[in-house]
Amino acid sequence: MKAHNNSGTQMIVHTILYVADQQKSAEFYSKVLDLKPTLDVPGMTEFKLTEGHILGLMPEAGIKKLLGEALPDPAKASGIPRVELYIRVNNPEIYFDRSKALGAKELSAIAARPWGGKAGYVIDRDGHVLAFAT
């Protein structure tokens, strides 16, 4: 499904995570999401999550080099939660368990949530929170 704004313009969202080790993070996300990258070059790995949403992985040093001194150094926040990817899937247990087996740390087990459905939360090696939910 493609998103459009009020003027009918198509929107494609790229969520880019700054990571300490692009290759290790690419392997982790490829296995957790059961997706092959659509782009995998030095400086960027991308996964097409939906028609309108791309997940990117960029080395912390790469974004710092690109944007310069005006950008606070993301490496100084490594391990500190900076983003949450809330991913709705039919079988969150599979993704949740797979992420833990690949090194993610469990934050909250899969459980019914007050907003409806169920969700479980993990944190990856860079401090990004992943929620797998129905």
Backbone as a ProteinNet text record, in pm:
[ID]
protein_1_A
[PRIMARY]
MKAHNNSGTQMIVHTILYVADQQKSAEFYSKVLDLKPTLDVPGMTEFKLTEGHILGLMPEAGIKKLLGEALPDPAKASGIPRVELYIRVNNPEIYFDRSKALGAKELSAIAARPWGGKAGYVIDRDGHVLAFAT
[TERTIARY]
83.6	0	88.5	58.3	133.8	57.8	131.2	70.9	70.1	-34.2	-45.9	-83.4	-31.5	-71.6	-201.2	-248.4	-377.7	-382.4	-267.8	-266.6	-249.4	-248.3	-238.9	-96.7	1.3	139.9	175.4	234.9	276.4	392.9	387.5	495.9	558.5	689.4	765.7	856.4	847	921.6	1044.5	1157.9	1282.4	1313.8	1310.5	1354.1	1497.9	1589.5	1731.3	1784.7	1836.5	1897.2	2047.4	2106.7	2250.8	2306.1	2399	2449.4	2601.7	2653	2797.7	2866.2	2802.6	2862	2756.8	2768.4	2668.5	2650.7	2760.2	2750.5	2679.3	2716.5	2652.2	2504	2473.4	2333.6	2253.7	2315	2247	2215.9	2310.4	2286.7	2174.1	2175.5	2072.6	1934.5	1919.6	1787.8	1742.6	1835.3	1798.7	1739.9	1803.7	1756.3	1629	1622.8	1504.2	1381.5	1397.2	1283.8	1258.4	1351.8	1344.3	1332.4	1417.7	1421.9	1565.3	1582.4	1712.6	1717.4	1833.4	1842.7	1811.4	1747.7	1725.5	1842.4	1922.2	2043.8	2142.5	2265.5	2367.4	2501.9	2538.9	2664	2733.7	2862.8	2928.4	2857.2	2813.6	2745.9	2594.9	2532.6	2386.8	2340.6	2256.6	2182.9	2035.8	1953.4	1810	1727.8	1614.9	1516.6	1382.3	1314.7	1181.5	1080.8	1025.3	928.7	789.3	750.9	623.9	648	546.8	561	597.9	558.2	581.7	679.2	751.7	841.7	968.9	1081.3	1213.1	1286.4	1348.9	1434.1	1578.3	1650.6	1790.1	1880.8	2000.2	2103.8	2226.1	2264.2	2379.2	2480.5	2608.2	2708.6	2706.3	2723.8	2726.4	2830	2945.5	3051.8	3010.4	2929.1	2885.8	2795.6	2700.2	2609.7	2685.5	2780.3	2861.5	2945.1	3000.9	3081	2992.1	2872	2779	2731.6	2693.9	2633.3	2728.3	2843.5	2945.5	2924.1	2993.8	2998.7	2865.9	2773.8	2644.7	2563	2592.3	2519.7	2588.2	2514.4	2573.2	2615.4	2725.9	2781.5	2691.5	2628.5	2539.8	2611.6	2742.1	2816.5	2816.5	2803.4	2800.2	2670.7	2568.8	2440.7	2422.2	2526.7	2515	2466.6	2365.1	2305.9	2192.2	2177.4	2068	1952.3	1830.4	1717.9	1696	1692.8	1675.2	1557.4	1506.8	1395.8	1324.6	1198.6	1124.5	1062.8	1085.1	1017.5	906	783.8	667.3	617.5	642.2	616.4	499.7	392.9	274.7	286.6	275.7	284.2	181	148.9	50.5	102.3	233.6	293.4	410	383.6	492.8	587.9	540	625.5	747	726.2	836.6	945.3	907.7	1003.1	1068.8	989.6	1037.2	1142.2	1109.3	1202.3	1327.9	1309.6	1423.8	1518.3	1461.1	1546.3	1628.4	1567.2	1639.8	1749.2	1719.3	1818.8	1938.3	1916.1	2021.9	2091.4	2059.4	2132.4	2057.3	1932.8	1855.5	1820	1809.1	1775.8	1625.7	1561.2	1418.1	1394.4	1301.1	1259.9	1125.6	1035.4	901.4	846.5	804.4	753.2	628	598.3	475	357.5	272.4	157.3	47.8	-74.7	-186.5	-155	-184.8	-156.6	-287.2	-289.3	-413.9	-472.1	-390.4	-439.2	-493.8	-490.8	-543	-430.6	-461.2	-360.2	-257.3	-149.5	-40.1	89.4	190.4	320.4	428.5	546.7	666.2	776.9	863.6	967.2	1106.3	1200.2	1341.4	1421.9	1550.9	1642.2	1761.1	1799.2	1910	2044	2151.1	2286.8	2318.5	2245.8	2269.1	2174.2	2081.5	1987.9	1856.4	1828.5	1702	1598.7	1481.6	1375.9	1293	1269.8	1184	1065	946.7	825.1	764.5	730.2	662.1	521.5	423.1	287.1	185.9	65.1	-45.5	-122.5
-117.2	0	124	217	341	450.4	532.5	643.2	766.8	845	971.8	1079.6	1201.9	1311.8	1372.4	1479.5	1538.5	1591.4	1625.2	1673.3	1560	1435.6	1320.4	1279.8	1346.3	1312.5	1181.6	1090.1	961.9	982.2	913.5	920.6	783.6	781.7	661.9	703	631.4	665.7	576.6	639.4	568.3	592	487.6	494.8	445	532	497	488.7	371.8	349.5	367.8	442.8	458.8	343.3	270	147.4	151	80.4	75	-11	-121.9	-215.6	-251.4	-192.7	-211.8	-358.6	-431.8	-571.4	-656.1	-641.6	-719.9	-684.2	-555.1	-513.8	-562	-559	-607.8	-756.4	-832.8	-976.2	-999.1	-924.6	-936.8	-907.2	-791.4	-753.8	-844.2	-888.7	-979.8	-1109.1	-1162.7	-1287.6	-1266.4	-1159.4	-1134.3	-1111.2	-1026.7	-991.6	-1094.6	-1187.3	-1286.5	-1217.5	-1115.8	-1038.5	-1025	-1020.6	-990	-839.6	-778.2	-635	-604.2	-491.3	-443.4	-357.2	-312.7	-236.5	-273.9	-303.6	-336.4	-293.6	-169.3	-111.4	-49.3	-24.7	42.3	173.8	186.1	308	298	193.6	181.4	41.3	-12.7	-136	-101.1	-146.6	-117.3	-244.8	-244	-352.1	-289.6	-344.1	-295.1	-365.5	-290.2	-346.9	-352.8	-246.8	-239.1	-153	-134.2	-48	94.4	135.2	273.3	291.8	184.8	197.4	115.3	185.9	125.5	140.3	32.8	37.8	44.4	147.1	162.4	147.4	97.7	85.6	160.5	264	346.5	348.6	331.5	340.3	477.3	476.1	601.1	697.2	644.9	729.9	790.5	717.1	766	886.9	885.5	1000.6	1119.1	1092.5	1200.1	1266.2	1183	1236.4	1316.5	1265.6	1330.3	1465.8	1472.8	1594.6	1681.8	1629.4	1711	1740.2	1842.7	1877.2	1927.5	1972	2018.4	1904.5	1780.9	1663.5	1609.8	1597.1	1529.4	1388.4	1342.3	1213.4	1099.5	1024.6	916.3	804.2	789.6	685.4	709.2	834	865.2	817.4	786.6	738.6	589.3	522.7	380.2	302.9	221.7	143.8	214.2	343.2	420.3	418.2	379.9	374.9	509.9	504.1	625.8	617.1	496.2	477.2	347.7	339.7	214.5	181.6	59	8.3	-82.8	-42.3	-119.7	-192.4	-322.3	-400.6	-494.8	-473.8	-559.8	-676.4	-796.8	-919.6	-1018.1	-1118.5	-1218.8	-1309.1	-1326.5	-1420.8	-1355.7	-1262.3	-1189.7	-1279.5	-1391.7	-1482.3	-1528.7	-1556.4	-1603	-1496.4	-1372.6	-1263.2	-1232.1	-1230.9	-1203.3	-1306.5	-1433.4	-1540.2	-1539	-1515.8	-1513.1	-1397.7	-1281.5	-1167.5	-1196.6	-1261.2	-1296	-1399	-1495.8	-1597.1	-1535.1	-1421.3	-1353.5	-1244.6	-1236.8	-1145	-1025.9	-1005.1	-894.9	-928.9	-826.9	-845.1	-821.7	-914	-899.6	-785.8	-697.6	-589.4	-620.3	-679.4	-711.5	-826.4	-931.9	-1050.4	-1016.9	-1101.4	-1084	-1101.3	-1001.3	-1001.1	-914.2	-933.4	-846.7	-704.7	-608.6	-467.9	-390.6	-286.5	-212.7	-145.2	-121.7	-57.7	-158.7	-287	-393.1	-475.3	-599.6	-688.9	-727.5	-786.1	-824.5	-778.3	-756.3	-709.9	-754.8	-777.5	-805.5	-713.1	-674.5	-575.6	-632.4	-600.5	-633.2	-508.3	-513.2	-404.1	-465.4	-403.5	-457.5	-408.8	-450.3	-419.8	-271	-190.3	-47.7	33.9	-34	37	72.6	15.1	39.6	-60.6	-10.8	-95.6	-150.3	-282	-347.3	-404.8	-374.9	-435.5	-520.1	-643.4	-732.4	-749.9	-715.4	-705.9	-756.1	-784.9	-818.2	-692.6
0	0	0	-87.3	-95	-21.9	53	125.9	37.6	51.1	-20.4	79.5	58.8	145	92.7	155.9	119.5	-23.1	-80.3	-218.3	-318.4	-268.6	-357.5	-392.9	-334.7	-361.9	-293.6	-368.1	-312.1	-216.5	-102.9	-5.1	12.7	7.5	41.4	156.9	267.9	388.1	398.8	421.9	450.5	597.8	677.1	815.6	817.1	855.7	851.1	993.6	1026.9	1157.8	1146.1	1238.3	1243.2	1325.9	1268.3	1330.8	1342.6	1443	1464.3	1358.5	1319.7	1224.4	1120	1002.1	897.4	860.5	845	803.1	908.3	1034.9	1140.8	1153.2	1144.1	1152.8	1032.3	914.2	793.3	805.5	857.4	876.8	977.7	1087.1	1189.8	1131.9	1067.5	1015	901.5	818.7	710.6	767.3	870.8	930.6	1012.7	1090.9	1173.2	1085.7	984.2	898.6	789.1	770.5	663.6	527.3	509.6	386.1	338.5	209	151.7	126	143.2	115.3	-31.3	-53.8	-190	-235	-138.4	-164.7	-55.2	-93	5.9	-49.4	-19.4	-65.8	54.8	45.2	156.9	189.3	313	356	364.4	307.5	315.8	280	365.5	337.3	351.4	256.5	260.3	247.2	318	310.5	277.1	178.2	141.9	232.8	328.9	422.1	361.2	292.2	219.1	95.7	14.7	-103.5	-65.1	53.9	94.1	207.9	247.5	362.2	340.9	346.5	332	465.5	511.6	629.3	583	626.1	589.8	710.5	685.9	788.1	739.2	814	774.7	888.6	857.6	963	1031	1163.6	1239.7	1182.1	1145.9	1091.8	957.5	881.3	750.1	759.4	852.1	864.4	921.5	1010	1066.8	957.6	868.9	757.5	661.4	636.8	543.2	593.8	722.3	775.3	856.8	892.7	956.5	1103.7	1148	1290.2	1346.2	1262.5	1312.4	1372.2	1332.5	1382.2	1506.5	1617.2	1733.7	1693.5	1748.2	1710.7	1756.9	1663.4	1703.5	1778.6	1758.2	1828.2	1979	2021.5	2164.6	2229.5	2149.7	2202.5	2177.4	2130.1	2098.7	2220.3	2199.4	2306.4	2377.4	2354	2413.2	2314.4	2357.2	2263.2	2194.7	2060.7	1980.4	1885.8	1867.3	1774.5	1812.2	1776.7	1790.3	1655.4	1611.4	1492.9	1542.5	1521.9	1564	1439.9	1435.8	1314.9	1339.5	1265.7	1278	1180.2	1235.5	1156.7	1209.1	1129.5	1171.2	1282.2	1287.8	1382.2	1455.5	1546.6	1611.5	1690.2	1738.9	1817.4	1736.8	1607.9	1523.3	1515.4	1488.6	1476.1	1610.2	1714.4	1849.6	1890.2	1875.7	1913.4	1826.1	1695.9	1604.5	1640.7	1673.8	1708.6	1834.4	1932.8	2055.5	2025.5	1942.1	1906.8	1833.5	1769.4	1694.8	1776.9	1905.6	1992.4	2045.9	2004.9	2061.6	2206.3	2288.7	2429.7	2449.8	2518.4	2546.7	2644.7	2608.9	2696.9	2762.4	2684.2	2733.2	2649.3	2716.8	2647.7	2566.9	2470.8	2394.4	2490	2489.3	2579.6	2520.4	2570	2530.2	2577.5	2493.7	2524.9	2538.3	2620.2	2644.3	2520.7	2418.4	2295.7	2195.8	2234.2	2148.5	2089.1	2059.9	2003.2	2107	2057.7	2146.5	2083.6	2168.4	2121.2	2217.4	2162.9	2240.4	2194.5	2287.9	2260	2285.4	2193.5	2209.1	2176.5	2210.9	2174.9	2100.6	1988.9	1910.3	1964.7	1903.2	1949.8	1951.3	1874.1	1866.5	1953.1	2021.3	2107.1	2040.5	1924.2	1856.4	1908.9	1945.6	1999.8	1883.7	1887.1	1788.4	1862.6	1812	1866	1756.1	1789.1	1695.3	1750.1	1669.7	1719.8	1617.8	1670.7	1581.5	1550.2
[MASK]
++++++++++++++++++++++++++++++++++++++++++++++++++++++++++++++++++++++++++++++++++++++++++++++++++++++++++++++++++++++++++++++++++++++

